[in-house]
Amino acid sequence: MALADKLKGHYRGMRVSFGYPACPELSDQRILFDLLDPAQIGLQLTEGFMMDPEASVSALVFHHPEARYFKAG
């Protein structure tokens, strides 16, 4: 797939991150941290559930062709 198509979202599936509209509860990130134990590689959560170091990123990726951010009415 061409980079331009990827940037326009023309790919299969979806990627959601805690704190954004599709997955708004930032505190749910605690569950992910409990499961994966990223402290092993130096990642921590602040009291406000932000990741430290601050440039860190987490996401849930669903590769299913019918995955959508929101179900159309």
mmCIF file of the N, C-alpha and C atoms, coordinates in Angstrom:
data_MODEL
# 
_entry.id   MODEL 
# 
loop_
_atom_site.group_PDB 
_atom_site.id 
_atom_site.type_symbol 
_atom_site.label_atom_id 
_atom_site.label_alt_id 
_atom_site.label_comp_id 
_atom_site.label_asym_id 
_atom_site.label_entity_id 
_atom_site.label_seq_id 
_atom_site.pdbx_PDB_ins_code 
_atom_site.Cartn_x 
_atom_site.Cartn_y 
_atom_site.Cartn_z 
_atom_site.occupancy 
_atom_site.B_iso_or_equiv 
_atom_site.pdbx_formal_charge 
_atom_site.auth_seq_id 
_atom_site.auth_comp_id 
_atom_site.auth_asym_id 
_atom_site.auth_atom_id 
_atom_site.pdbx_PDB_model_num 
ATOM 1   N N  . MET A 1 1  ? 0.838   -1.182 0.000  1.00 0.00 ? 1  MET A N  1 
ATOM 2   C CA . MET A 1 1  ? 0.000   0.000  0.000  1.00 0.00 ? 1  MET A CA 1 
ATOM 3   C C  . MET A 1 1  ? 0.884   1.247  0.000  1.00 0.00 ? 1  MET A C  1 
ATOM 4   N N  . ALA A 1 2  ? 0.509   2.198  -0.793 1.00 0.00 ? 2  ALA A N  1 
ATOM 5   C CA . ALA A 1 2  ? 1.257   3.452  -0.887 1.00 0.00 ? 2  ALA A CA 1 
ATOM 6   C C  . ALA A 1 2  ? 1.128   4.259  0.413  1.00 0.00 ? 2  ALA A C  1 
ATOM 7   N N  . LEU A 1 3  ? 2.170   4.988  0.768  1.00 0.00 ? 3  LEU A N  1 
ATOM 8   C CA . LEU A 1 3  ? 2.164   5.798  1.978  1.00 0.00 ? 3  LEU A CA 1 
ATOM 9   C C  . LEU A 1 3  ? 0.997   6.783  1.982  1.00 0.00 ? 3  LEU A C  1 
ATOM 10  N N  . ALA A 1 4  ? 0.703   7.393  0.853  1.00 0.00 ? 4  ALA A N  1 
ATOM 11  C CA . ALA A 1 4  ? -0.398  8.356  0.766  1.00 0.00 ? 4  ALA A CA 1 
ATOM 12  C C  . ALA A 1 4  ? -1.726  7.700  1.154  1.00 0.00 ? 4  ALA A C  1 
ATOM 13  N N  . ASP A 1 5  ? -1.944  6.454  0.748  1.00 0.00 ? 5  ASP A N  1 
ATOM 14  C CA . ASP A 1 5  ? -3.169  5.738  1.105  1.00 0.00 ? 5  ASP A CA 1 
ATOM 15  C C  . ASP A 1 5  ? -3.215  5.442  2.603  1.00 0.00 ? 5  ASP A C  1 
ATOM 16  N N  . LYS A 1 6  ? -2.080  5.073  3.180  1.00 0.00 ? 6  LYS A N  1 
ATOM 17  C CA . LYS A 1 6  ? -2.023  4.827  4.624  1.00 0.00 ? 6  LYS A CA 1 
ATOM 18  C C  . LYS A 1 6  ? -2.365  6.089  5.402  1.00 0.00 ? 6  LYS A C  1 
ATOM 19  N N  . LEU A 1 7  ? -1.801  7.218  4.986  1.00 0.00 ? 7  LEU A N  1 
ATOM 20  C CA . LEU A 1 7  ? -2.042  8.481  5.676  1.00 0.00 ? 7  LEU A CA 1 
ATOM 21  C C  . LEU A 1 7  ? -3.489  8.942  5.559  1.00 0.00 ? 7  LEU A C  1 
ATOM 22  N N  . LYS A 1 8  ? -4.169  8.534  4.500  1.00 0.00 ? 8  LYS A N  1 
ATOM 23  C CA . LYS A 1 8  ? -5.586  8.873  4.315  1.00 0.00 ? 8  LYS A CA 1 
ATOM 24  C C  . LYS A 1 8  ? -6.506  7.881  5.009  1.00 0.00 ? 8  LYS A C  1 
ATOM 25  N N  . GLY A 1 9  ? -5.933  6.878  5.669  1.00 0.00 ? 9  GLY A N  1 
ATOM 26  C CA . GLY A 1 9  ? -6.744  5.901  6.382  1.00 0.00 ? 9  GLY A CA 1 
ATOM 27  C C  . GLY A 1 9  ? -7.309  4.813  5.501  1.00 0.00 ? 9  GLY A C  1 
ATOM 28  N N  . HIS A 1 10 ? -6.741  4.613  4.329  1.00 0.00 ? 10 HIS A N  1 
ATOM 29  C CA . HIS A 1 10 ? -7.218  3.570  3.416  1.00 0.00 ? 10 HIS A CA 1 
ATOM 30  C C  . HIS A 1 10 ? -6.524  2.248  3.718  1.00 0.00 ? 10 HIS A C  1 
ATOM 31  N N  . TYR A 1 11 ? -6.697  1.765  4.917  1.00 0.00 ? 11 TYR A N  1 
ATOM 32  C CA . TYR A 1 11 ? -6.098  0.506  5.324  1.00 0.00 ? 11 TYR A CA 1 
ATOM 33  C C  . TYR A 1 11 ? -7.140  -0.310 6.077  1.00 0.00 ? 11 TYR A C  1 
ATOM 34  N N  . ARG A 1 12 ? -6.847  -1.568 6.255  1.00 0.00 ? 12 ARG A N  1 
ATOM 35  C CA . ARG A 1 12 ? -7.779  -2.470 6.928  1.00 0.00 ? 12 ARG A CA 1 
ATOM 36  C C  . ARG A 1 12 ? -7.607  -2.356 8.440  1.00 0.00 ? 12 ARG A C  1 
ATOM 37  N N  . GLY A 1 13 ? -8.710  -2.264 9.162  1.00 0.00 ? 13 GLY A N  1 
ATOM 38  C CA . GLY A 1 13 ? -8.672  -2.233 10.611 1.00 0.00 ? 13 GLY A CA 1 
ATOM 39  C C  . GLY A 1 13 ? -8.635  -0.833 11.183 1.00 0.00 ? 13 GLY A C  1 
ATOM 40  N N  . MET A 1 14 ? -8.236  -0.765 12.470 1.00 0.00 ? 14 MET A N  1 
ATOM 41  C CA . MET A 1 14 ? -8.174  0.521  13.160 1.00 0.00 ? 14 MET A CA 1 
ATOM 42  C C  . MET A 1 14 ? -7.173  0.461  14.296 1.00 0.00 ? 14 MET A C  1 
ATOM 43  N N  . ARG A 1 15 ? -6.750  1.631  14.735 1.00 0.00 ? 15 ARG A N  1 
ATOM 44  C CA . ARG A 1 15 ? -5.815  1.786  15.846 1.00 0.00 ? 15 ARG A CA 1 
ATOM 45  C C  . ARG A 1 15 ? -6.428  2.791  16.808 1.00 0.00 ? 15 ARG A C  1 
ATOM 46  N N  . VAL A 1 16 ? -6.610  2.390  18.054 1.00 0.00 ? 16 VAL A N  1 
ATOM 47  C CA . VAL A 1 16 ? -7.167  3.308  19.055 1.00 0.00 ? 16 VAL A CA 1 
ATOM 48  C C  . VAL A 1 16 ? -6.167  3.468  20.196 1.00 0.00 ? 16 VAL A C  1 
ATOM 49  N N  . SER A 1 17 ? -6.174  4.648  20.776 1.00 0.00 ? 17 SER A N  1 
ATOM 50  C CA . SER A 1 17 ? -5.299  4.935  21.915 1.00 0.00 ? 17 SER A CA 1 
ATOM 51  C C  . SER A 1 17 ? -6.135  5.487  23.061 1.00 0.00 ? 17 SER A C  1 
ATOM 52  N N  . PHE A 1 18 ? -5.713  5.176  24.261 1.00 0.00 ? 18 PHE A N  1 
ATOM 53  C CA . PHE A 1 18 ? -6.426  5.650  25.451 1.00 0.00 ? 18 PHE A CA 1 
ATOM 54  C C  . PHE A 1 18 ? -6.397  7.170  25.524 1.00 0.00 ? 18 PHE A C  1 
ATOM 55  N N  . GLY A 1 19 ? -7.530  7.740  25.896 1.00 0.00 ? 19 GLY A N  1 
ATOM 56  C CA . GLY A 1 19 ? -7.642  9.184  26.034 1.00 0.00 ? 19 GLY A CA 1 
ATOM 57  C C  . GLY A 1 19 ? -8.229  9.889  24.825 1.00 0.00 ? 19 GLY A C  1 
ATOM 58  N N  . TYR A 1 20 ? -8.393  9.174  23.722 1.00 0.00 ? 20 TYR A N  1 
ATOM 59  C CA . TYR A 1 20 ? -8.976  9.746  22.512 1.00 0.00 ? 20 TYR A CA 1 
ATOM 60  C C  . TYR A 1 20 ? -10.435 9.305  22.400 1.00 0.00 ? 20 TYR A C  1 
ATOM 61  N N  . PRO A 1 21 ? -11.240 9.958  21.537 1.00 0.00 ? 21 PRO A N  1 
ATOM 62  C CA . PRO A 1 21 ? -12.683 9.698  21.487 1.00 0.00 ? 21 PRO A CA 1 
ATOM 63  C C  . PRO A 1 21 ? -13.116 8.227  21.372 1.00 0.00 ? 21 PRO A C  1 
ATOM 64  N N  . ALA A 1 22 ? -12.404 7.422  20.621 1.00 0.00 ? 22 ALA A N  1 
ATOM 65  C CA . ALA A 1 22 ? -12.811 6.023  20.459 1.00 0.00 ? 22 ALA A CA 1 
ATOM 66  C C  . ALA A 1 22 ? -12.532 5.185  21.709 1.00 0.00 ? 22 ALA A C  1 
ATOM 67  N N  . CYS A 1 23 ? -11.705 5.685  22.600 1.00 0.00 ? 23 CYS A N  1 
ATOM 68  C CA . CYS A 1 23 ? -11.298 4.978  23.818 1.00 0.00 ? 23 CYS A CA 1 
ATOM 69  C C  . CYS A 1 23 ? -11.009 6.035  24.896 1.00 0.00 ? 23 CYS A C  1 
ATOM 70  N N  . PRO A 1 24 ? -12.049 6.769  25.327 1.00 0.00 ? 24 PRO A N  1 
ATOM 71  C CA . PRO A 1 24 ? -11.834 8.000  26.096 1.00 0.00 ? 24 PRO A CA 1 
ATOM 72  C C  . PRO A 1 24 ? -11.299 7.855  27.524 1.00 0.00 ? 24 PRO A C  1 
ATOM 73  N N  . GLU A 1 25 ? -11.461 6.730  28.157 1.00 0.00 ? 25 GLU A N  1 
ATOM 74  C CA . GLU A 1 25 ? -11.078 6.615  29.565 1.00 0.00 ? 25 GLU A CA 1 
ATOM 75  C C  . GLU A 1 25 ? -9.576  6.348  29.703 1.00 0.00 ? 25 GLU A C  1 
ATOM 76  N N  . LEU A 1 26 ? -8.822  7.398  29.957 1.00 0.00 ? 26 LEU A N  1 
ATOM 77  C CA . LEU A 1 26 ? -7.369  7.292  30.060 1.00 0.00 ? 26 LEU A CA 1 
ATOM 78  C C  . LEU A 1 26 ? -6.942  6.349  31.184 1.00 0.00 ? 26 LEU A C  1 
ATOM 79  N N  . SER A 1 27 ? -7.732  6.265  32.240 1.00 0.00 ? 27 SER A N  1 
ATOM 80  C CA . SER A 1 27 ? -7.371  5.389  33.358 1.00 0.00 ? 27 SER A CA 1 
ATOM 81  C C  . SER A 1 27 ? -7.373  3.908  32.970 1.00 0.00 ? 27 SER A C  1 
ATOM 82  N N  . ASP A 1 28 ? -8.045  3.550  31.862 1.00 0.00 ? 28 ASP A N  1 
ATOM 83  C CA . ASP A 1 28 ? -8.019  2.158  31.398 1.00 0.00 ? 28 ASP A CA 1 
ATOM 84  C C  . ASP A 1 28 ? -6.621  1.738  30.968 1.00 0.00 ? 28 ASP A C  1 
ATOM 85  N N  . GLN A 1 29 ? -5.752  2.699  30.776 1.00 0.00 ? 29 GLN A N  1 
ATOM 86  C CA . GLN A 1 29 ? -4.375  2.386  30.430 1.00 0.00 ? 29 GLN A CA 1 
ATOM 87  C C  . GLN A 1 29 ? -3.707  1.580  31.549 1.00 0.00 ? 29 GLN A C  1 
ATOM 88  N N  . ARG A 1 30 ? -4.183  1.730  32.778 1.00 0.00 ? 30 ARG A N  1 
ATOM 89  C CA . ARG A 1 30 ? -3.656  0.974  33.915 1.00 0.00 ? 30 ARG A CA 1 
ATOM 90  C C  . ARG A 1 30 ? -3.799  -0.533 33.648 1.00 0.00 ? 30 ARG A C  1 
ATOM 91  N N  . ILE A 1 31 ? -4.923  -0.959 33.050 1.00 0.00 ? 31 ILE A N  1 
ATOM 92  C CA . ILE A 1 31 ? -5.144  -2.377 32.739 1.00 0.00 ? 31 ILE A CA 1 
ATOM 93  C C  . ILE A 1 31 ? -4.064  -2.879 31.785 1.00 0.00 ? 31 ILE A C  1 
ATOM 94  N N  . LEU A 1 32 ? -3.806  -2.114 30.746 1.00 0.00 ? 32 LEU A N  1 
ATOM 95  C CA . LEU A 1 32 ? -2.778  -2.482 29.773 1.00 0.00 ? 32 LEU A CA 1 
ATOM 96  C C  . LEU A 1 32 ? -1.416  -2.593 30.451 1.00 0.00 ? 32 LEU A C  1 
ATOM 97  N N  . PHE A 1 33 ? -1.089  -1.640 31.314 1.00 0.00 ? 33 PHE A N  1 
ATOM 98  C CA . PHE A 1 33 ? 0.192   -1.666 32.013 1.00 0.00 ? 33 PHE A CA 1 
ATOM 99  C C  . PHE A 1 33 ? 0.288   -2.859 32.953 1.00 0.00 ? 33 PHE A C  1 
ATOM 100 N N  . ASP A 1 34 ? -0.811  -3.217 33.610 1.00 0.00 ? 34 ASP A N  1 
ATOM 101 C CA . ASP A 1 34 ? -0.803  -4.380 34.494 1.00 0.00 ? 34 ASP A CA 1 
ATOM 102 C C  . ASP A 1 34 ? -0.582  -5.676 33.710 1.00 0.00 ? 34 ASP A C  1 
ATOM 103 N N  . LEU A 1 35 ? -1.143  -5.743 32.511 1.00 0.00 ? 35 LEU A N  1 
ATOM 104 C CA . LEU A 1 35 ? -0.997  -6.942 31.685 1.00 0.00 ? 35 LEU A CA 1 
ATOM 105 C C  . LEU A 1 35 ? 0.393   -7.081 31.070 1.00 0.00 ? 35 LEU A C  1 
ATOM 106 N N  . LEU A 1 36 ? 0.948   -5.980 30.586 1.00 0.00 ? 36 LEU A N  1 
ATOM 107 C CA . LEU A 1 36 ? 2.192   -6.040 29.831 1.00 0.00 ? 36 LEU A CA 1 
ATOM 108 C C  . LEU A 1 36 ? 3.458   -5.732 30.634 1.00 0.00 ? 36 LEU A C  1 
ATOM 109 N N  . ASP A 1 37 ? 3.299   -5.104 31.789 1.00 0.00 ? 37 ASP A N  1 
ATOM 110 C CA . ASP A 1 37 ? 4.431   -4.733 32.645 1.00 0.00 ? 37 ASP A CA 1 
ATOM 111 C C  . ASP A 1 37 ? 5.520   -3.974 31.890 1.00 0.00 ? 37 ASP A C  1 
ATOM 112 N N  . PRO A 1 38 ? 5.182   -2.829 31.284 1.00 0.00 ? 38 PRO A N  1 
ATOM 113 C CA . PRO A 1 38 ? 6.184   -2.067 30.533 1.00 0.00 ? 38 PRO A CA 1 
ATOM 114 C C  . PRO A 1 38 ? 7.251   -1.412 31.412 1.00 0.00 ? 38 PRO A C  1 
ATOM 115 N N  . ALA A 1 39 ? 7.126   -1.522 32.724 1.00 0.00 ? 39 ALA A N  1 
ATOM 116 C CA . ALA A 1 39 ? 8.192   -1.012 33.594 1.00 0.00 ? 39 ALA A CA 1 
ATOM 117 C C  . ALA A 1 39 ? 9.498   -1.744 33.313 1.00 0.00 ? 39 ALA A C  1 
ATOM 118 N N  . GLN A 1 40 ? 9.398   -2.949 32.754 1.00 0.00 ? 40 GLN A N  1 
ATOM 119 C CA . GLN A 1 40 ? 10.592  -3.722 32.392 1.00 0.00 ? 40 GLN A CA 1 
ATOM 120 C C  . GLN A 1 40 ? 11.483  -2.972 31.400 1.00 0.00 ? 40 GLN A C  1 
ATOM 121 N N  . ILE A 1 41 ? 10.854  -2.103 30.597 1.00 0.00 ? 41 ILE A N  1 
ATOM 122 C CA . ILE A 1 41 ? 11.628  -1.332 29.611 1.00 0.00 ? 41 ILE A CA 1 
ATOM 123 C C  . ILE A 1 41 ? 11.650  0.160  29.955 1.00 0.00 ? 41 ILE A C  1 
ATOM 124 N N  . GLY A 1 42 ? 11.287  0.493  31.200 1.00 0.00 ? 42 GLY A N  1 
ATOM 125 C CA . GLY A 1 42 ? 11.425  1.865  31.670 1.00 0.00 ? 42 GLY A CA 1 
ATOM 126 C C  . GLY A 1 42 ? 10.205  2.757  31.537 1.00 0.00 ? 42 GLY A C  1 
ATOM 127 N N  . LEU A 1 43 ? 9.038   2.190  31.215 1.00 0.00 ? 43 LEU A N  1 
ATOM 128 C CA . LEU A 1 43 ? 7.815   2.999  31.104 1.00 0.00 ? 43 LEU A CA 1 
ATOM 129 C C  . LEU A 1 43 ? 7.049   2.988  32.419 1.00 0.00 ? 43 LEU A C  1 
ATOM 130 N N  . GLN A 1 44 ? 6.508   4.139  32.768 1.00 0.00 ? 44 GLN A N  1 
ATOM 131 C CA . GLN A 1 44 ? 5.707   4.294  33.983 1.00 0.00 ? 44 GLN A CA 1 
ATOM 132 C C  . GLN A 1 44 ? 4.444   5.069  33.654 1.00 0.00 ? 44 GLN A C  1 
ATOM 133 N N  . LEU A 1 45 ? 3.455   4.989  34.522 1.00 0.00 ? 45 LEU A N  1 
ATOM 134 C CA . LEU A 1 45 ? 2.264   5.833  34.421 1.00 0.00 ? 45 LEU A CA 1 
ATOM 135 C C  . LEU A 1 45 ? 2.312   6.883  35.510 1.00 0.00 ? 45 LEU A C  1 
ATOM 136 N N  . THR A 1 46 ? 1.929   8.107  35.170 1.00 0.00 ? 46 THR A N  1 
ATOM 137 C CA . THR A 1 46 ? 1.832   9.165  36.170 1.00 0.00 ? 46 THR A CA 1 
ATOM 138 C C  . THR A 1 46 ? 0.522   8.985  36.936 1.00 0.00 ? 46 THR A C  1 
ATOM 139 N N  . GLU A 1 47 ? 0.303   9.805  37.958 1.00 0.00 ? 47 GLU A N  1 
ATOM 140 C CA . GLU A 1 47 ? -0.950  9.757  38.715 1.00 0.00 ? 47 GLU A CA 1 
ATOM 141 C C  . GLU A 1 47 ? -2.148  10.040 37.820 1.00 0.00 ? 47 GLU A C  1 
ATOM 142 N N  . GLY A 1 48 ? -1.941  10.799 36.735 1.00 0.00 ? 48 GLY A N  1 
ATOM 143 C CA . GLY A 1 48 ? -3.009  11.126 35.794 1.00 0.00 ? 48 GLY A CA 1 
ATOM 144 C C  . GLY A 1 48 ? -3.101  10.145 34.626 1.00 0.00 ? 48 GLY A C  1 
ATOM 145 N N  . PHE A 1 49 ? -2.396  9.005  34.739 1.00 0.00 ? 49 PHE A N  1 
ATOM 146 C CA . PHE A 1 49 ? -2.413  7.930  33.739 1.00 0.00 ? 49 PHE A CA 1 
ATOM 147 C C  . PHE A 1 49 ? -1.752  8.314  32.414 1.00 0.00 ? 49 PHE A C  1 
ATOM 148 N N  . MET A 1 50 ? -0.867  9.286  32.449 1.00 0.00 ? 50 MET A N  1 
ATOM 149 C CA . MET A 1 50 ? -0.062  9.624  31.277 1.00 0.00 ? 50 MET A CA 1 
ATOM 150 C C  . MET A 1 50 ? 1.203   8.776  31.342 1.00 0.00 ? 50 MET A C  1 
ATOM 151 N N  . MET A 1 51 ? 1.771   8.476  30.176 1.00 0.00 ? 51 MET A N  1 
ATOM 152 C CA . MET A 1 51 ? 2.982   7.664  30.157 1.00 0.00 ? 51 MET A CA 1 
ATOM 153 C C  . MET A 1 51 ? 4.221   8.530  30.338 1.00 0.00 ? 51 MET A C  1 
ATOM 154 N N  . ASP A 1 52 ? 5.194   7.950  31.032 1.00 0.00 ? 52 ASP A N  1 
ATOM 155 C CA . ASP A 1 52 ? 6.473   8.591  31.247 1.00 0.00 ? 52 ASP A CA 1 
ATOM 156 C C  . ASP A 1 52 ? 7.550   7.582  30.882 1.00 0.00 ? 52 ASP A C  1 
ATOM 157 N N  . PRO A 1 53 ? 8.495   7.886  29.970 1.00 0.00 ? 53 PRO A N  1 
ATOM 158 C CA . PRO A 1 53 ? 8.754   9.181  29.364 1.00 0.00 ? 53 PRO A CA 1 
ATOM 159 C C  . PRO A 1 53 ? 7.596   9.652  28.478 1.00 0.00 ? 53 PRO A C  1 
ATOM 160 N N  . GLU A 1 54 ? 7.435   10.962 28.395 1.00 0.00 ? 54 GLU A N  1 
ATOM 161 C CA . GLU A 1 54 ? 6.250   11.551 27.772 1.00 0.00 ? 54 GLU A CA 1 
ATOM 162 C C  . GLU A 1 54 ? 6.112   11.312 26.280 1.00 0.00 ? 54 GLU A C  1 
ATOM 163 N N  . ALA A 1 55 ? 7.129   10.954 25.584 1.00 0.00 ? 55 ALA A N  1 
ATOM 164 C CA . ALA A 1 55 ? 7.014   10.688 24.146 1.00 0.00 ? 55 ALA A CA 1 
ATOM 165 C C  . ALA A 1 55 ? 6.553   9.252  23.854 1.00 0.00 ? 55 ALA A C  1 
ATOM 166 N N  . SER A 1 56 ? 6.243   8.484  24.895 1.00 0.00 ? 56 SER A N  1 
ATOM 167 C CA . SER A 1 56 ? 5.810   7.094  24.726 1.00 0.00 ? 56 SER A CA 1 
ATOM 168 C C  . SER A 1 56 ? 4.394   7.030  24.178 1.00 0.00 ? 56 SER A C  1 
ATOM 169 N N  . VAL A 1 57 ? 4.100   5.944  23.463 1.00 0.00 ? 57 VAL A N  1 
ATOM 170 C CA . VAL A 1 57 ? 2.791   5.771  22.828 1.00 0.00 ? 57 VAL A CA 1 
ATOM 171 C C  . VAL A 1 57 ? 2.302   4.345  23.041 1.00 0.00 ? 57 VAL A C  1 
ATOM 172 N N  . SER A 1 58 ? 1.017   4.200  23.332 1.00 0.00 ? 58 SER A N  1 
ATOM 173 C CA . SER A 1 58 ? 0.407   2.869  23.384 1.00 0.00 ? 58 SER A CA 1 
ATOM 174 C C  . SER A 1 58 ? -0.827  2.887  22.488 1.00 0.00 ? 58 SER A C  1 
ATOM 175 N N  . ALA A 1 59 ? -1.219  1.717  22.025 1.00 0.00 ? 59 ALA A N  1 
ATOM 176 C CA . ALA A 1 59 ? -2.403  1.624  21.168 1.00 0.00 ? 59 ALA A CA 1 
ATOM 177 C C  . ALA A 1 59 ? -2.926  0.202  21.160 1.00 0.00 ? 59 ALA A C  1 
ATOM 178 N N  . LEU A 1 60 ? -4.186  0.087  20.827 1.00 0.00 ? 60 LEU A N  1 
ATOM 179 C CA . LEU A 1 60 ? -4.809  -1.198 20.561 1.00 0.00 ? 60 LEU A CA 1 
ATOM 180 C C  . LEU A 1 60 ? -5.050  -1.224 19.061 1.00 0.00 ? 60 LEU A C  1 
ATOM 181 N N  . VAL A 1 61 ? -4.587  -2.248 18.388 1.00 0.00 ? 61 VAL A N  1 
ATOM 182 C CA . VAL A 1 61 ? -4.699  -2.328 16.935 1.00 0.00 ? 61 VAL A CA 1 
ATOM 183 C C  . VAL A 1 61 ? -5.577  -3.509 16.571 1.00 0.00 ? 61 VAL A C  1 
ATOM 184 N N  . PHE A 1 62 ? -6.608  -3.237 15.782 1.00 0.00 ? 62 PHE A N  1 
ATOM 185 C CA . PHE A 1 62 ? -7.550  -4.266 15.335 1.00 0.00 ? 62 PHE A CA 1 
ATOM 186 C C  . PHE A 1 62 ? -7.454  -4.352 13.812 1.00 0.00 ? 62 PHE A C  1 
ATOM 187 N N  . HIS A 1 63 ? -7.024  -5.491 13.317 1.00 0.00 ? 63 HIS A N  1 
ATOM 188 C CA . HIS A 1 63 ? -6.763  -5.661 11.886 1.00 0.00 ? 63 HIS A CA 1 
ATOM 189 C C  . HIS A 1 63 ? -7.975  -6.230 11.149 1.00 0.00 ? 63 HIS A C  1 
ATOM 190 N N  . HIS A 1 64 ? -9.101  -6.354 11.796 1.00 0.00 ? 64 HIS A N  1 
ATOM 191 C CA . HIS A 1 64 ? -10.295 -6.924 11.160 1.00 0.00 ? 64 HIS A CA 1 
ATOM 192 C C  . HIS A 1 64 ? -10.845 -5.954 10.107 1.00 0.00 ? 64 HIS A C  1 
ATOM 193 N N  . PRO A 1 65 ? -11.248 -6.455 8.939  1.00 0.00 ? 65 PRO A N  1 
ATOM 194 C CA . PRO A 1 65 ? -11.723 -5.562 7.876  1.00 0.00 ? 65 PRO A CA 1 
ATOM 195 C C  . PRO A 1 65 ? -12.993 -4.780 8.229  1.00 0.00 ? 65 PRO A C  1 
ATOM 196 N N  . GLU A 1 66 ? -13.758 -5.233 9.195  1.00 0.00 ? 66 GLU A N  1 
ATOM 197 C CA . GLU A 1 66 ? -14.978 -4.520 9.585  1.00 0.00 ? 66 GLU A CA 1 
ATOM 198 C C  . GLU A 1 66 ? -14.783 -3.626 10.807 1.00 0.00 ? 66 GLU A C  1 
ATOM 199 N N  . ALA A 1 67 ? -13.574 -3.526 11.312 1.00 0.00 ? 67 ALA A N  1 
ATOM 200 C CA . ALA A 1 67 ? -13.314 -2.680 12.474 1.00 0.00 ? 67 ALA A CA 1 
ATOM 201 C C  . ALA A 1 67 ? -13.564 -1.216 12.114 1.00 0.00 ? 67 ALA A C  1 
ATOM 202 N N  . ARG A 1 68 ? -14.291 -0.513 12.978 1.00 0.00 ? 68 ARG A N  1 
ATOM 203 C CA . ARG A 1 68 ? -14.616 0.895  12.771 1.00 0.00 ? 68 ARG A CA 1 
ATOM 204 C C  . ARG A 1 68 ? -14.480 1.633  14.112 1.00 0.00 ? 68 ARG A C  1 
ATOM 205 N N  . TYR A 1 69 ? -14.173 2.912  14.053 1.00 0.00 ? 69 TYR A N  1 
ATOM 206 C CA . TYR A 1 69 ? -14.077 3.699  15.271 1.00 0.00 ? 69 TYR A CA 1 
ATOM 207 C C  . TYR A 1 69 ? -15.429 3.863  15.939 1.00 0.00 ? 69 TYR A C  1 
ATOM 208 N N  . PHE A 1 70 ? -16.440 4.157  15.167 1.00 0.00 ? 70 PHE A N  1 
ATOM 209 C CA . PHE A 1 70 ? -17.778 4.332  15.705 1.00 0.00 ? 70 PHE A CA 1 
ATOM 210 C C  . PHE A 1 70 ? -18.767 3.683  14.748 1.00 0.00 ? 70 PHE A C  1 
ATOM 211 N N  . LYS A 1 71 ? -19.780 3.049  15.319 1.00 0.00 ? 71 LYS A N  1 
ATOM 212 C CA . LYS A 1 71 ? -20.795 2.416  14.499 1.00 0.00 ? 71 LYS A CA 1 
ATOM 213 C C  . LYS A 1 71 ? -21.707 3.474  13.914 1.00 0.00 ? 71 LYS A C  1 
ATOM 214 N N  . ALA A 1 72 ? -21.895 3.446  12.594 1.00 0.00 ? 72 ALA A N  1 
ATOM 215 C CA . ALA A 1 72 ? -22.770 4.432  11.919 1.00 0.00 ? 72 ALA A CA 1 
ATOM 216 C C  . ALA A 1 72 ? -24.209 4.149  12.305 1.00 0.00 ? 72 ALA A C  1 
ATOM 217 N N  . GLY A 1 73 ? -24.935 5.217  12.612 1.00 0.00 ? 73 GLY A N  1 
ATOM 218 C CA . GLY A 1 73 ? -26.308 5.184  13.075 1.00 0.00 ? 73 GLY A CA 1 
ATOM 219 C C  . GLY A 1 73 ? -27.193 4.370  12.294 1.00 0.00 ? 73 GLY A C  1 
# 
